Amino acid sequence: MANATTADTALIIQRMKALTDEKRLRILEQLAGGERCVCDLTDALDAGQSLLSFHLKTLKDAGLVSDRRAGRWVHYSINTEALAELEGALRGLRESAAAAPRAGDACCD
């Protein structure tokens, strides 16, 4: 993330915020098994259609899921590229932290 642009940082923040809700994490768990119709998600998550639509829109706006319309139904799937980008950002932070000087090595002991 050290070389991330402002737009990259904003997208990472948006994606992380989208992951802070239990219902949205449960949606992603359902989608981890492959594409699902919104009607299946409604049943699997015991959620009303309007609440589920709100959470799916949040995930879609963050780029974490994509959708495909088939007739009157919408099918959702995980955007694995977006998850890989998030994973890369977190890995970069972890690697930077691991390479950083320890508190005992600080200049202001």
Sequence and secondary structure as in RCSB ss.txt:
>XXXX:A:sequence
MANATTADTALIIQRMKALTDEKRLRILEQLAGGERCVCDLTDALDAGQSLLSFHLKTLKDAGLVSDRRAGRWVH
YSINTEALAELEGALRGLRESAAAAPRAGDACCD
>XXXX:A:secstr
 TT  HHHHHHHHHHHHHTTSHHHHHHHHHHTTS EEHHHHHHHHT  HHHHHHHHHHHHHTTSEEEEEETTEEE
EEE HHHHHHHHHHHHHHHHHHHHS  GGG S  
